Amino acid sequence: MPNLKDIRRRIKSVKSTQKITQAMRMVAAAKVKRAENRIKNARPYLGTLNALMSRVVCALKANGDLAALEADRVKNLSLLQSRPIKTVGLLILTSDRGLCGAYNANVLRQALQLKQLYESQALKVKLYAVGSKAVQAFSRLGVKPDDFLGRMSQMSAAPTVSDARQIVATLSNAYQDSHIDQLVVLSTRFRSLISFKVEKFTLLPLDATQLTQDTPTSESVPSETTLTPTSSELLLEPSPAMVLDNLVPMYLQQTVFGLLLDAAASELGARMTAMANASNNARDMLNRLTLLYNKARQTSITQEILEVVSGAEALR
């Protein structure tokens, strides 16, 4: 049995750890509520933007305007056009810090499985890693610098549109320059303070029939404001080309911005849950150590009494 000094040292160490985990849980709980509010405020706008994007693209296809736009070499038209897939771009969203339970492990595990699946199909995979954990994980796995489309880390708990714009600019250029033929996003969707889900969807090329269905950041729009993609006629001013050149980057930026908000909230929720579990485990460990300490102390006292009694018997 450990001596009393060792047990006291362990109890002191566990108490110090418990104070840290409790403080981290409180900080994460305060931040995750603000992050949840940012998501709730953003989702209605994203849902309406998805419906508008779908309506515009469907109308252009129905009216045969896409062929004219292609002839005019509209810059962002290529983001709507599919082509044979030889190289897949994989956008992975993780955190910069640990101590958030299995949050990063879940994302990275699925990212690795997805990468291996594409490679087994003789497809080349290029990565855009958001978060230090993704960058470090794939660097350790031997991914070459040339296989990274880009990297981003050290973001705050409140992502900005500028962060999304930087990501979209790199990925859009990569798609337009044929460095990738498809862009797949692997991110987390925030559900509640204690729940999130890892989701995968294709961001490029843009498929108008799936914009209102598969995008994790979208939210159903109230019926009175729903923009149906099958509207018979749509007037685009000042011109379809200008509308498309402005609407496509806006849609991509807001979609990625929504993904960053979801990822930040999911990370904070996972950290809050992990630190709450750590605090509870520390409390249970303190109870066991206190019981062990009391037993060791009782044993020590009993041993001292026996020694006194034995010495008294010896003097008779």
C-alpha positions in Angstrom: 0.0 0.0 0.0 1.4 3.5 -0.9 2.6 5.6 2.0 0.6 8.6 3.3 2.9 11.1 1.7 2.5 9.6 -1.8 -1.3 9.5 -1.4 -1.4 13.2 -0.2 0.7 14.2 -3.2 -1.6 12.4 -5.6 -4.7 14.0 -4.0 -3.1 17.4 -4.4 -2.3 16.7 -8.0 -5.8 15.5 -8.8 -7.4 18.5 -7.2 -5.2 20.9 -9.2 -6.2 19.0 -12.4 -9.9 19.2 -11.4 -9.7 23.0 -11.0 -8.2 23.3 -14.5 -10.8 21.0 -16.2 -13.7 22.8 -14.4 -12.4 26.2 -15.5 -12.0 24.9 -19.1 -15.6 23.5 -19.0 -17.0 26.8 -17.9 -15.1 28.7 -20.6 -16.2 26.3 -23.3 -19.8 26.4 -22.1 -19.8 30.2 -22.3 -18.3 30.2 -25.8 -20.5 27.4 -27.2 -23.7 29.3 -26.4 -22.5 32.3 -28.4 -21.3 30.0 -31.2 -24.8 28.3 -31.3 -26.4 31.7 -31.6 -24.2 32.6 -34.5 -25.3 29.4 -36.3 -29.0 30.0 -35.6 -28.6 33.5 -37.0 -26.7 32.4 -40.2 -28.8 29.3 -41.2 -31.9 31.1 -42.5 -29.8 33.3 -44.7 -27.9 30.3 -46.0 -31.1 28.4 -46.7 -32.5 31.3 -48.7 -29.2 31.7 -50.6 -29.2 28.0 -51.5 -32.7 28.2 -52.8 -31.9 31.4 -54.8 -28.8 29.8 -56.3 -30.7 26.7 -57.3 -33.4 28.7 -58.9 -31.0 30.8 -60.9 -29.0 27.9 -62.2 -32.1 25.9 -63.1 -33.6 28.9 -64.9 -30.4 29.4 -66.9 -30.4 25.7 -67.9 -34.1 25.7 -68.9 -33.7 28.9 -71.0 -30.5 27.6 -72.7 -28.5 30.6 -71.4 -25.7 28.4 -70.1 -24.5 27.7 -73.7 -24.4 31.5 -74.4 -22.5 32.1 -71.2 -20.0 29.4 -72.1 -19.4 31.1 -75.4 -18.8 34.4 -73.6 -16.3 32.6 -71.3 -18.0 33.7 -68.1 -15.4 33.2 -65.4 -17.4 31.3 -62.8 -19.3 29.1 -65.2 -16.7 26.4 -65.0 -17.7 25.9 -61.3 -21.1 24.6 -62.5 -19.7 22.2 -65.1 -18.8 18.6 -64.4 -15.9 16.8 -66.0 -14.2 13.4 -65.8 -12.7 13.0 -62.3 -9.0 12.3 -62.1 -8.1 14.4 -59.0 -10.3 14.9 -55.9 -9.9 17.9 -53.6 -10.7 17.1 -50.0 -11.5 20.0 -47.6 -11.1 18.8 -44.0 -12.2 20.9 -41.0 -10.6 20.2 -37.6 -9.6 22.2 -34.6 -6.3 23.9 -33.6 -6.3 22.5 -30.1 -6.9 19.2 -28.4 -8.8 18.4 -25.1 -12.0 18.1 -27.0 -12.7 14.4 -26.7 -13.0 12.4 -29.9 -13.9 15.4 -32.1 -10.7 15.5 -34.1 -10.3 11.7 -34.1 -13.7 11.2 -35.7 -13.1 13.7 -38.5 -9.6 12.5 -39.2 -10.6 8.8 -39.2 -13.3 9.4 -41.8 -10.9 11.7 -43.8 -8.3 9.0 -43.9 -10.8 6.3 -44.9 -12.2 8.6 -47.7 -8.7 9.3 -48.9 -7.9 5.6 -49.1 -11.2 4.9 -50.9 -10.4 7.5 -53.6 -6.9 6.2 -54.0 -8.1 2.6 -54.3 -10.2 3.9 -57.3 -7.0 5.2 -59.0 -7.9 8.8 -58.2 -5.4 11.4 -57.0 -6.3 13.2 -53.7 -5.3 16.7 -52.8 -6.0 18.1 -49.4 -7.0 21.5 -47.9 -6.5 21.2 -44.2 -8.3 23.6 -41.8 -7.0 23.3 -38.2 -3.6 22.4 -36.9 -4.8 18.9 -36.0 -5.5 18.0 -39.7 -2.2 19.6 -40.8 -0.2 17.7 -38.2 -2.0 14.4 -38.8 -1.5 14.2 -42.5 2.0 15.5 -42.3 2.8 12.6 -39.9 1.2 10.2 -42.4 3.7 11.3 -45.0 1.5 13.5 -47.2 3.8 15.6 -49.4 3.6 19.4 -49.4 2.6 19.3 -53.1 -0.5 17.3 -52.2 -1.8 20.1 -50.0 -4.0 22.7 -51.8 -3.7 24.9 -48.8 -3.6 25.0 -45.0 -5.2 27.2 -42.4 -4.8 27.2 -38.7 -4.9 29.4 -35.6 -8.4 30.6 -36.2 -10.5 32.1 -33.4 -13.6 30.5 -31.9 -15.6 32.9 -34.0 -14.7 32.4 -37.7 -15.1 35.3 -40.1 -16.2 35.6 -43.7 -12.7 36.6 -44.5 -11.5 33.1 -43.4 -14.1 31.6 -45.7 -13.2 33.9 -48.6 -9.6 32.8 -48.3 -10.5 29.2 -48.5 -12.9 29.6 -51.3 -10.5 31.6 -53.4 -7.8 28.9 -53.3 -10.3 26.0 -54.0 -12.1 27.8 -56.8 -8.9 28.7 -58.5 -7.7 25.0 -58.1 -11.0 23.8 -59.7 -11.0 26.4 -62.5 -7.3 25.6 -63.3 -8.1 21.9 -63.4 -5.9 21.0 -60.5 -8.9 19.2 -59.1 -12.0 17.8 -60.8 -14.2 17.5 -57.7 -14.2 19.1 -54.3 -15.5 17.1 -51.3 -16.0 18.6 -47.9 -15.7 16.7 -44.7 -17.0 18.7 -41.7 -19.1 18.5 -38.6 -22.7 19.6 -38.3 -23.6 21.1 -34.9 -26.8 19.5 -33.5 -26.8 20.5 -29.8 -24.4 21.3 -26.9 -23.6 17.6 -26.5 -24.0 16.3 -30.1 -22.5 16.8 -33.5 -22.3 14.7 -36.7 -19.5 14.3 -39.2 -20.9 14.9 -42.7 -19.5 14.6 -46.2 -20.9 16.4 -49.3 -19.7 17.6 -52.7 -19.2 21.3 -53.0 -17.8 21.5 -56.6 -19.0 21.2 -59.2 -22.2 22.9 -58.1 -25.3 20.8 -58.7 -28.4 23.0 -58.7 -30.7 20.0 -58.0 -28.9 19.3 -54.7 -28.2 22.8 -53.4 -31.3 22.8 -51.1 -30.9 19.2 -50.1 -27.3 18.1 -49.4 -25.6 21.2 -48.1 -25.2 20.7 -44.3 -25.3 24.5 -43.6 -28.7 25.1 -45.2 -31.9 25.3 -43.3 -35.5 24.9 -44.6 -36.9 28.3 -45.6 -40.4 29.2 -44.5 -43.0 28.4 -47.1 -43.9 32.0 -47.8 -40.4 32.9 -48.8 -39.4 29.6 -50.5 -37.8 30.1 -53.9 -38.7 27.2 -56.1 -36.1 26.1 -58.6 -38.7 25.2 -61.2 -40.1 28.7 -61.7 -41.0 29.1 -65.3 -39.5 32.6 -65.9 -36.7 34.5 -64.2 -35.4 37.9 -65.2 -31.7 38.5 -64.3 -30.4 42.1 -64.2 -28.1 43.6 -65.3 -27.2 40.4 -67.2 -27.0 36.6 -66.5 -23.2 36.7 -66.7 -22.9 39.4 -64.1 -25.4 37.7 -61.8 -23.6 34.4 -62.0 -20.2 35.9 -61.5 -21.4 37.5 -58.3 -23.8 34.9 -57.0 -21.5 31.8 -57.3 -18.7 33.3 -55.1 -21.2 34.6 -52.6 -22.8 31.1 -52.4 -19.5 29.4 -51.9 -18.2 31.9 -49.4 -21.4 31.7 -47.3 -21.5 27.9 -47.5 -17.9 27.6 -46.2 -18.6 30.3 -43.6 -21.5 28.2 -42.3 -19.3 25.1 -42.2 -16.7 27.0 -40.2 -19.4 28.2 -37.7 -20.7 24.6 -37.3 -17.1 23.2 -36.9 -16.3 25.9 -34.2 -19.5 25.2 -32.3 -19.0 21.4 -32.5 -15.5 21.7 -31.2 -16.6 23.9 -28.2 -19.4 21.5 -27.5 -17.1 18.5 -27.6 -14.6 20.3 -25.3 -17.3 21.2 -22.8 -18.4 17.6 -22.7 -14.9 16.3 -22.4 -13.9 18.7 -19.6 -17.2 17.8 -17.7 -16.3 14.1 -18.0 -12.7 14.9 -16.9 -14.0 16.8 -13.9 -16.3 13.9 -12.9 -13.5 11.4 -13.3 -11.3 13.6 -11.1 -14.0 13.7 -8.5 -14.3 9.9 -8.5 -10.6 9.5 -8.3 -10.5 11.9 -5.3 -13.1 9.8 -3.6 -11.0 6.6 -4.2 -7.8 8.3 -3.1 -9.4 9.7 0.0 -10.7 6.2 1.0 -7.3 4.8 0.3 -5.7 7.6 2.4 -8.0 6.9 5.3 -7.3 3.1 5.1 -3.6 3.8 5.1 -3.9 6.2 8.0 -6.0 3.7 10.0 -3.4 1.0 9.2 -0.6 3.3 10.4 -2.4 4.2 13.6 -3.2 0.6 14.3 0.4 -0.4 13.7 1.6 2.3 16.1 -0.9 1.1 18.8 0.3 -2.5 18.4 3.9 -1.3 18.7 3.1 0.6 22.0 1.2 -2.4 23.4 4.0 -4.8 22.4 6.6 -2.5 24.0 4.5 -2.3 27.2 4.2 -6.1 27.3 7.9 -6.5 26.9 8.6 -4.3 29.9 6.5 -6.4 32.3 
